Amino acid sequence: MVHDHHHEHAPGGRIGVAFWLNLAFALLEVAGGLWTNSVAVLSDALHDFGDSIALGLTWHFARVSQRKGDETFTFGYRRFSLLGALVMSFVLFAGGLVVLFEAIPRLFSPEGANASGMIYLAIAGIVINGIAALRTHGGRSLSERVVTWHFVEDVLGWLAVLVAAIVMSFTGIGILDPVLSILITLYVLWNVGRRLKETLVILLQGAPTNIPIAQVEQMIRDVSGVCDAHHTHIWTQDGERHVLTTHVVAVEGMTLGDTGDLRRRIREILKPFGIAHATIEVEYRLGECPHESTDDCHAS
């Protein structure tokens, strides 16, 4: 069911439902992990607690990030949406190290795990995380897409637990549990590391990887009336909305209206890149452009 006229409230509602589902299941996992004596289940419980913190912060900061600019944050509060991902990354790293510290010794001294209990928990994990993934599916914001894919990863992880538990119930190979927990933890830490790197690049005002600055400058040079473009800088506020500053060299003799029209046309070609704010400083050159004929470089 789609309610387009309430779309501004949908992201918070979807992430809120996912948060409560994830938190409730994380508590169930802790009890289930202790019951089954499974470090694989406990490792995923720590993982889900980290997710719950991240979802709660994402839910909160998604509201904060909608505030308009003020004297303190002149560009607005959009970068607050990155804090949830940053905290989540550190929580998951700490939890992952605890799991590895607990699971590695069990490779050499395997302990028995309740395979039947693991099967029930795996089925519950597949169902609950599947519902959460369906609940957030269809969201257009970056945070919703990330949350959806994360729940899909959880479903796949619980499928792996289910298969291992079934094998254990028939073979009694106890080492499968610590091996699975280590693999799950390493997989989570690998993805958390990638996410942390992306977040830090944004916070340090790195250029978006999907926007080639050389190509952007060439597109600006191709605008009628432009002789050259240089000192182009691009950074992103939150991974979706980008900021650009550039110096444009235009032909001498442009009127104030021509210059305003030139800026408007440059901003139009920047829109497909998600550049929400562009500061364009216009300089003027006497004579011919160094890379074009005078006829090709003219005010429109």
Number of C-alpha atoms within 10 A of each C-alpha: 3 7 7 8 8 9 12 9 10 16 20 17 14 21 25 18 14 27 23 15 16 25 20 14 21 24 15 15 25 20 15 20 23 14 13 20 19 24 24 26 28 21 27 27 24 23 24 23 23 24 26 22 20 23 26 19 22 27 22 17 19 22 17 16 18 13 13 12 13 10 7 8 12 9 15 17 21 23 20 20 23 22 16 20 24 20 15 24 24 15 19 24 19 14 21 23 15 14 22 19 12 16 25 15 11 17 16 10 11 16 15 15 26 19 24 15 16 30 20 13 22 23 15 16 26 21 14 20 24 18 16 25 24 15 17 25 16 13 18 11 10 12 20 22 15 13 24 24 14 17 25 17 16 23 23 16 19 25 17 15 28 22 13 20 26 16 15 21 16 9 9 15 16 23 18 19 28 27 18 20 25 23 15 23 26 15 13 18 20 13 14 20 16 11 16 18 14 17 20 14 17 19 18 10 16 15 19 18 11 7 15 12 16 11 10 17 18 13 14 23 21 16 18 17 24 25 26 24 22 15 10 16 16 19 22 23 20 19 22 14 15 20 18 19 16 18 17 24 19 25 22 15 13 16 10 9 8 14 18 12 14 23 16 12 14 20 19 11 14 17 13 9 15 14 20 16 15 18 14 18 13 17 16 15 14 9 10 16 19 9 11 12 12 14 10 15 21 19 19 11
